[in-house]
Amino acid sequence: MSVLQVELVAADRKVWTGEAQFVAARSIEGDLGILPGHAPLLGVLVAGEVRIDTGSGKETVTIDSGFLSVDHDRVTIVAEQVDASSLSQSATSQAATG
């Protein structure tokens, strides 16, 4: 089964990187759900939650606003500010070493 390669970046740091089965975020045009094989997309995100389903757990962060890019099962989310306080400890350490 295919997976997504996800990178979540704040203006000052890489917040989270890893594989996921599903990513959800809210854009200016409504809610987005990204699965492997999704068509290429560039979206403007509004303030709210970004949810990442890793298959072994779920990670949630809150962003102020930003952009989401999808291309060839690679999802990149860039935001000015990211509240990552709800990330699991393993996810936080994975981003620090990634």
C-alpha positions in Angstrom: 0.0 0.0 0.0 1.2 3.5 -0.9 1.9 6.0 1.8 2.3 9.8 1.8 5.7 11.4 2.6 4.7 14.4 4.8 6.7 17.4 5.8 5.3 20.1 8.2 7.4 23.2 8.4 7.0 26.4 10.5 8.8 29.6 9.6 11.6 28.8 12.0 11.8 25.0 12.1 10.9 21.7 10.7 8.0 20.5 13.0 7.2 17.0 11.7 8.3 14.7 8.9 7.3 11.1 8.2 5.0 8.7 6.5 1.2 9.0 6.7 -1.8 7.3 5.3 -4.0 10.4 5.5 -3.7 14.2 6.0 -6.6 16.6 6.7 -6.5 20.4 6.7 -8.9 23.3 6.1 -8.3 25.5 3.0 -9.9 28.7 2.0 -12.2 26.6 -0.2 -13.1 24.0 2.5 -11.8 20.9 4.2 -9.2 18.8 2.4 -8.5 15.1 2.8 -5.3 13.8 1.2 -4.8 10.1 0.5 -2.0 8.4 -1.4 -2.5 8.9 -5.2 -4.1 12.3 -4.7 -4.0 14.6 -7.7 -1.4 17.4 -7.6 -2.7 20.4 -5.5 -1.6 23.7 -4.2 -3.9 25.1 -1.5 -4.0 28.1 0.8 -4.7 27.0 4.4 -6.7 28.9 7.0 -6.1 28.8 10.8 -7.1 25.5 12.3 -6.0 21.9 12.8 -3.9 19.8 10.6 -4.4 16.1 11.2 -2.0 13.4 10.2 -2.9 9.7 10.4 0.4 7.7 10.5 -1.3 4.3 10.5 0.1 3.7 14.0 -1.4 6.8 15.5 -2.8 10.3 14.8 -0.9 13.5 15.1 -2.6 16.9 15.3 -1.1 20.4 15.2 -2.7 23.9 15.1 -1.5 26.4 12.4 -2.3 30.0 12.0 -2.4 29.8 8.1 -0.2 28.6 5.4 0.1 26.6 2.2 -0.3 22.9 1.4 1.4 21.3 -1.7 0.6 17.7 -2.9 2.7 16.1 -5.7 3.5 12.4 -6.3 2.5 11.3 -2.8 4.6 14.1 -1.2 2.7 16.5 1.1 4.4 19.7 2.2 2.7 22.0 4.7 4.2 25.4 5.4 2.9 27.7 8.1 4.1 30.9 9.8 3.3 29.5 13.2 2.6 26.0 14.3 1.5 24.9 17.8 2.9 21.4 18.0 2.3 20.9 21.8 0.0 18.0 21.1 2.5 16.0 19.0 3.7 12.8 20.5 7.2 12.7 22.0 8.4 10.3 19.2 7.0 12.6 16.5 8.8 15.6 18.0 12.1 13.8 18.3 11.7 12.4 14.7 11.4 15.9 13.3 14.4 17.1 15.3 16.6 14.3 13.8 15.0 14.5 10.3 
